[in-house]
Amino acid sequence: MPFKTSELRPLAIMATSGLLVGVNPATGVKTMDQLLARAKSQGVNFSSAGAGSPGHLAISVLTEATGAKINHVPYRGNTPAVLAVAAGEVDGGALATPGMLPHVKSGKITALAVTSAKRSALAPDLPTVAELGLKQLEQEVLYVAMIPAATPEPIVQTLQAAILEAIQRPEMQTRLIGMDLQPTNLTGAAAAQRLAEASARYQRVARATGMKVE
């Protein structure tokens, strides 16, 4: 990137979303415990939307936290990554819930869990990884508005107020939830801390697993 992350500051974390962990039915896997057992004993292939994508990070989190053997198979986008699971080109994936659900409903993908802290409004019957005793696998995508760190405080406050007002509109909340995004209102120090914690975690996971983005 043509800038350093230290030159930016988070204006607001506007929303978060989890991923849906699913497998092709031909694997015979029906639970997260069965998935981990298979991954540890013989390994599995998981697709992602590309190197460095949330799905790739999820694979690295699974590998680092459990010792599972998961081979990363990158595709060019979430849709082809989901289709690869449905077609049996790979064993499974941790991918965006809206793209996975149609294939779950058609029986082409077996859904196991979501990685978000709360259950997905689009799949309320599907447990979170924490509910299955696997909180270490919890992972959320953060949707963050960033600004130059030197932005004057009055401008920061004006922009934050506008973002929070927009997010709180009922029609915006409905639209976000419909895309499996959980509206949030983290700003200032709280947003900076959440982002720093996520960054530190993923740096550790990337180092431990040898994760590459190229």
Buried (B, 14 or more C-beta within 10 A) or exposed (E): EEEEEEEBBBBBBBBBBBBBBBBBBEBEBEEBEBBBEBBBEEEBBBBBBBEBBBBBBBBBBBBBBBEBBBBBBBBEEBEBBBBBBBEEBBBBBBBBBBBBBEBBEEEBBBBBBBBBBEBBEBBEEBBBBBEBEBEEBBBBBBBBBBBEEEEEEEEBEEBBEEBBEEBEEEEBBEEBBEEBBBBBBBBBEBBBEBBEEBEEBBEEBBEEBEBEEE
